[in-house]
């Protein structure tokens, strides 16, 4: 059996298929952040990023609060959600590997803010070992309630803006000296 398509339909079919393909690319469920130009996550100054012999050394980090690069421990923190602080020297090494770090400082508690950070952390890609390349932890030394960090980039605020966090994550691995490395899980 052979199929014959009239000429006028033969011209419409490719156009129809192209239209369907384009509409599939413009889904309202698209996880890509929109309007990220409203947020600015400038790169911090370049600093040394060597390993320190003592992990709790005052030489840890780049001098920012919280640190987003600089000298750090020779090992990384396990990725996951912590209910206690994680050494800054450990998580700076995580940042060097392209991991995302989400922090909070709420002495009286802030479960809504922590829930927002955890929800965004749950969207971070997994490494080759299946572990999400992110950690969430307390940091009682921060000047504000929430922070999200990538290597040399910081989002710092009193309330987490999920859209801003998603826009920050668009930079994950972009500037890290050792991007894309897997993170050990808890």
Buried (B, 14 or more C-beta within 10 A) or exposed (E): EEEEEEEEEEEEEEEEEEEEEEEEEEEEEEEEBEEBEEBEBEBBEEBEBEEBEEBEEEBBBBEBBBBBBBBBBEBBBBBBBBEEBBBBBBBBBBBBBBBBBBBBBBEEEBEEBBEBBBBBBEBBEBBEEEBBBBBBBBBEEBEBBBBBBBBBBBBBBEEBBEBBBBBBBEBBBEBBEEBBBBBBEE
